[in-house]
Amino acid sequence: DIQMTQSPSSLSASVGDRVTITCRASQSISSYLNWYQQKPGKAPKLLIYAASSLQSGVPSRFSGSGSGTDFTLTISSLQPEDFATYYCQQSYSTLGYTFGQGTKLEIK
Amino acid sequence: QITLKESGPTLVKPTQTLTLTCTFSGFSLSTSGVGVGWIRQPPGKALEWLALIYWDDDKRYSPSLKSRLTITKDTSKNQVVLTMTNMDPVDTATYYCAHGTSSSSHAVDYWGQGTLVTVSS
């Protein structure tokens, strides 16, 4: 299995801050890395696919980068609606598309 | 407009088999590159990828759950069915149906609303 490790597990930040979340794969996954946002009681929402492609309708303050084993999700200027839990997911392995453990972004 | 909706029991007993159905609209599972899968989330915990079936009947399973899972599709009914055997209380979770395509790196671009399944005697 490919293991996905996110850091940090939780993060406190203020509106307007620049925030970066990291995801590391246990082996190379090329650019098959996706990012999701989940709010309480809701299904996740796709933000970024293929490491850096912005999903249609997602604000441009969200961006993704990386390839191989190390990836980042950056929010350039936090808005109130961005406080949520974020997950990375690899979609490279034919054995299954595993998720990271999540990063909870809270208001400072 | 793509929509997916999960249906099935809300309560199952330990050792029973769970059968969940995903009924979708707005796309065809016979279109090249399209896949429909299942993802679950125990209360307060992280997402867990379970299984996926592609337009060409290629099937993928979580290695840790592979022995308990079966995914099938009925293209004519626009449905995908997941069965999970030998249910245990640790399988209590919200189960999501999910759509993805190879053109978007197999990411889940559409999700069902989720259905909470509780395993208890």
Interface residues (C-beta under 8 A of the other chain):
Chain A: D1 S31 Y32 N34 Y36 Q38 A43 P44 K45 L46 Y49 A50 S53 Q55 Y87 Q89 S91 T94 L95 G96 Y97 T98 F99 G100 Q101 G102
Chain B: G37 I39 A46 L47 E48 W49 L52 R60 Y61 S62 P63 S64 Y96 G100 S104 S105 H106 A107 V108 D109 W111 G112 Q113 G114
